[in-house]
């Protein structure tokens, strides 16, 4: 172990090992689900949401260059979030300039707080700051009204 921060370093390494083992398993699951979804029904980029009120976590970010595992991590986090109590859906888009917005929708603020404490999510956030993001902003809001148009 490294002196001084040896315990923290060991915990970090354990989290990374556990995380990457989970990602490998999730990757196969996600591929299977995508193939299944693609073969049976067309998918929409819009989350199917209940009537308001509900909450949105708006995550705006600018990426660093290169993937370095980002797409795999992003897919794994969507899969993991979808298994959390209170999760309602997610919508995400990223431009070629690296700027992206991901909106995740939640039943209530307690669900959002619980998601923030999931160990794999916390490890992904740490890796995001270290590798994938130049900067980001998180905004949380209560949706009071929602409407749209569909042809």
N, C-alpha and C positions, 0 to 999 in steps of 0.2 A: 504494500500500500504506500501511497504517497504521504509524506509527513505533513502535519498541519491539517490538511483537508482530506485525510485518508478515508474517514468514514463517509463523508459526502461523496467522494470519488467512487467508493465501493457501491454505495446506494445507486448512484448514477449509472454505473456499469450494469448493475442488476436490473434496473428499470429498462435500460436499452436492450439487454438480452431478452427479457420477458416481452418487451414490445415487439422486437423483430420476429420472435417466434409467433406471436399473435398475428402479426401482419402477414406472414407466410400463409398461415391457415386462412385468414380473412381473404387474401388475394384469390385463392382458389374458389372460395364461397362466392365472392363477388362476380368472378368470371362466369360461374355456373348460373347465378341469378340473372346476369345480363343476357346470357344466351337464351335462357328461358323466357325472359321478358320480351326480348326482341323477336322470338319466334311466335309468341302467342298474341301479343297486343302491341300496338304502337305506343311509344312512350312520349310523354309531354315534358317540356322543360319546366312546367309550372307545378308547384306543390299543390296537392288537393287538400284544401284546408276547411275546417269547420267554420260556422258563422262566428264572427268576433263576439266577444273579445278574446284575444290570445296575444302572445308576445313574440317579438322578432328580435333576434340577435343579428345585427348587420355588421359583417366583418369585411372591411375594405382593406386591400393590401396591394403593395407593389413587390413583385418577386425579384429575386436575384437571378442571374443567368444560369441556365442549365437546369435539368430536372433533379438530379441527385437524389432520387427516391421520392420526390414530391408527389407525383401522380398516384403512386402506390399508397402513400400515407394519406392523401386526401380521400381516396376511395375507402380506405380502412376506417377513417374517422367518420365518414358518412354512414358506413355500415354500423359502426359502434354506436353512433348517436341514435340511429333508427331503432336500436334495441333499448334505449333508455326510457323510463317512465316519463310521460309528458311530452315526448317528441312528436311533432305534428308533420314535419316535412322540411325540405331544403330546396333552395334554388341557387344556382351558381353560374357565373360567367366570368371569363378572363379574356382580355384583349391581347393582341400580339405584342403590345408594349409591356406586358407583364402586370398591368393593373387589373385587379379582379374584385368582385363583390360576391360574397356568399351570404345569403340570408337563411338562417335556420329559424324554424317556427316552433314555439313551445306553448304548452297549456298554461303555465304560470311561472312566476319568478323562482319558486322553489325548485322546479324542474331544471331551470337554467343553472342555478347554484349547484345542484347535484351533478350536472354534466361537467361543470368546471372542475369538480374534485375527482373525476374518474382518472385513475392513475395513467392509463394509456393516453388519455387526452392531454394530461399535464405533461407527459413525456413528449408528445407531439408538439405542444406549444413551445417547449424548451428547444427542440430541434428546429422549429420554425424560426425562432429568434437567432439561432446559431447559423443556420444554413440557407433558409428559403426566402426570408423576407428582408427587404430593404427597410420597410416600415409598414405599419398597419394601424388601423383604428377599429375599435369595437364600440358599437352603439346598441343600446337595448331600449326597446320601446314597446308600449302596449298598443296593439292595433284595436281601434274602436270601430272602424268602418272599413269595409273592403268591397270593391265592385270591379267589373271588367267587361270586356267585349270579346265575343268569340264568333267567328263566321261559321 
